[in-house]
């Protein structure tokens, strides 16, 4: 890896310094700027000089040399640092590039990204080469280093996963370890993960927890074991409990947990005035949730809840930069920082009318500017899904006595199956459907019944899932075969079939889990999928997250995983996977 791609070279640093002496001209100067100084916690007036992607001066002076310099008059405008999304899952049908470019247009110019899908899809060499390509985008893209897969893998797959952990933690673009969904195992004596956590701390990178509903005792133990932050609080009391124990707290406004406003409103109503260790996150929301913005929407909600204006902006910028140890690069308007700048009409309107990202205009006067920088994903091995196996008649056997019952979009409870699952078509009079998880290599399958997903849909197949394996759900075995074949033809994706006809398809040509379309196109397809699902009896808000979390073992109570049907609390395999 060429680590210099994540830093400025000596030659560039000398050039930046020479601009101060007038020996070279800056590329842009923003004059008459009213900007937010995060260190002074106040609005200040002055001029901002940029050289390419870096802020080189902030103060009252104008440069001595302005030959070829673009002069921007910002009088009457307000400038804040580009926003930071500290907890991004950039694989929710969209891909990291499409999300990053869209985010930058809305003022979110830095994303701290989950690396989970790269662990499943790519070897280290290709993955690390791909990370360097993201450096060329106008947004700043940093990454996590996962300790666990969020599921339970087959033994050989788990070994391969574990071998990748340390190289990722040491990578220059990886700035935190986590999120730690396997914390119960660490509490019970998992010294391998605890070692990885210690190594993360030694590297001076924070460890992020995933501690929903944790007691004070559990939070204290995890803090002792090295966890630095957590984003799973859903009430003001849970926020304060984490804050009091020294956690940096991520407040969530996501498509399945839009808790941010309520938590902040209650805190403000109680007289809470300390916001210095709060961040905000959208936690990898599904595409259409982002139609109104990303972190700019979080800032707006914080202000509406009564958070002081300056604190609201710091929660979306500087606090995250300081937490991750990257405040020397992003999160403020000061010399040496990356030139991420949001231009606002008024201090209480966080939606920027213009955005400079790495010193480039990505939005100006409310018009997005097309950025002609495309990552060639297939050249790094992120290609359409290619299956060299077929769905067989014997795969469609669903005699399992134990099924899974949905009580929300993501919570599953066990229940005793009483229907005749040997039928080719299940009755429309109930909300039970066949459910199968298929290894994408075709080596194993897990079959059961899913209650609460649909009352009549013939078939849904999705190569988008938590582990990258294939989810197949439906009332009709005939439709399930058609759906499988069509998904295979289009190189992966989500396909709906009813009464023998394909009624919806969304190709996911990047590894079978991500679309190669832009965000607006992905949003439109996701809304179309949701509308179809509602017409077929899906009564929750987020079918995409249902598909993602069917195999996620950090949620109660049972899951369908690569090793079989798993009791989450006991960590017992109730019915093992069947080898094909």
C-alpha positions, 0 to 999 in steps of 0.5 A: 500500500502507498500510504502517501495516498492518504496524506499530503507529500513533502512537496505539497506541504512545501508548496502550501507553505510557500503560498503564505509568503506569496511565492505561489498563488492559492487555487481559491480564495473565499473572501468576506467569509463568516465561518464557524470556528469550532475551536472558539465555538463562535462565528468569525469573519475573514478570508479562507485560502485554498490550495487544491484540496487543502485549507492553507490560511484562515484570517484577515489577510488576502494573499500576495499572489493571486495569479490564476486564483478563483476569488469567491465572494461569500458576503452574506453567507455562512460557512461551516465545516463539511459534515461527517457521518461517523457510522456508515454502512455503504452497502444498503443497495447503494455502493460506497461511491454512489453514497459518497458522491450523493452525500457530498452534494448534501454537505456530508463530505466525510464518511466513516465506512463499514468494511463488512462486504469487502471482507466477504467479497474480496481478498486483501490485495484487491480490497486495499487497492480499491480503498486507494481508488476512493481517495480520488473521490471528492469526499473523504472516505475512511473505514472500520476494521470489523472483528466479527461477521454479525452472523455465524459462519461455516468453519472454513469461512470463519477462519478466512474472515479471522485472518483478515482482521489484523491487516485491516486494523493496520491499514492507514485508511482504517481509523476504528475497530468495530462495530463490536456486535460480538461483545457477549462473546468477549464478556464470556472469554473470547480472548481473540477478539479482546486481543484485536481490541487491544491492538486497535487501542495500541494503534491509537484507534478507537473501538466502537461498541454495539451495546443495545439495552446494556446495563450499567454493569455491562457498559462498565465492563465493556469500557474496561475492556476497551470500548470507546463509543456506542451508538445504540442508545434509544432513550435519554437515560441510556444516552446519559448512562453512556456519557457518565461512563466516559463513552463518546455517544452516537445519536441515531436518526436512521430508517429503523431507529429515528430516535435522534430528535426525541432523545435530544428534546428530552435531554434539553428539556431536562436542562442538559447543556453538555454536548461535547461528546455527542456525535450523530449518525444515520446508521446505514439507512435504506436509500429513500430515507436519504431523499431529504439529506444525510447529516444536514438533516440530523443538524436540523433535527438537533436544532429543532430539539433545542440544541444550541446552533454551534453545538449542533454543527460541532456534533456533525463535524468536529466531535467525530473528527476529534474522536477518530483522531483525524481532526488534523484533516477534517472537521474544522475550518483551519490551516492544514485541513481538507477543504470541505466547506458548506455554504449556508444562507443562514446559521439556522439552515444547515442545508448547504446551497453550495459545497466545496469538497476537497476544494472542488465544487460539488454543488453551487447555487443549489445545483449539483455539479457532475463529478466525472470520477468513476471507480471501475469496480469490476477491475477489482473483482467486484463483478456481477454474481456468477453462479455455476449451480442450479436450484434443485427440486430436493432443495425445496423441502420445508418439513422443519417443525420450527419457524421464525415469526416476525414481530418487527422488521428485524426481530424474529421469534421462534414458533411451532409450524402447524401448516402442511409445508409439503404443499407446492403452494401455501395458502393465502389465508395466512401470512406464512411463507417458505424461507431458504438461505442458500450458500452463494457457492451452492454448498449448503442450504437452510430451510424453514417457514417465515411468518409475517413477511407476506400473505400472498407473494409467490416469491422473492429472491435476494442476493443482498443479505448480511453475509452475501448469501442468497435469501429465498422467500415465497408462497409458491415453489414454482415461483421460487424456481423462476425467481432464482433463475431470473436472479441468476440471469441478471447477475444478482439482485432482488427479484419478485415473481407472482403467479409465474411472472416477474413483477419486479427486479433490481439488478445488483451488479456489484457482487450481487449486493450493490447497485451500480446506479446512482443514488436517485435511481436506487432510491426510486427502485427501493420505493418501488420494491416497498410498494410491491411488498406492501401490496403483498401484505408486508406490514413493516416499514423496511423490507430491505432491512428485513432481508439484511438482518435475517441472518444477523446474530446481534438481534433477538431471538432466532436467526437463519444463519450459514450454520443453521437456525440459531437460538441467539441467547443460548448460541445453540444451533437448533437445526443445522444447515443441510449440505447440498 
